[in-house]
Amino acid sequence: MESFFSSHGPDAGATRIKAMRWPASVRLGHATVLAAKAIQISSTGVGLLMDRTIKEGETALVRVDAYVSGNPVRLQARTSVVCCTCVGMDGFRISLRFQELDEDAQSAVDAMLRAR
């Protein structure tokens, strides 16, 4: 399955993608919280590096903690797993697509995309 961060397709270039390295976590179900590192964000989703796989199609609550212009920004959003790929010694790259973003989550995404 093609990642939604790809620059291919009819909407290529329409989605701004920001590379970063921010701490993140993923909550599966009601109890399982997994540590991750956010490596990419766009208006449609987030890419993470993790030390384990997550099944495609699974829903998860993702949290990304960042500092933008010296101010803390926290993104917390419901997502679905689009793809999971082994990236060698780094672990697994998990691509998550945002489901409906509330106003706070959309503001956090916008701030992260503007970060330097």
Beta strands, then each sheet from edge to edge (+ up, - down):
strand 1: 17-28
strand 2: 32-42
strand 3: 45-50
strand 4: 59-68
strand 5: 71-86
strand 6: 92-98
sheet 1: 1+ 2- 3+ 6- 5+ 4- 1+
end
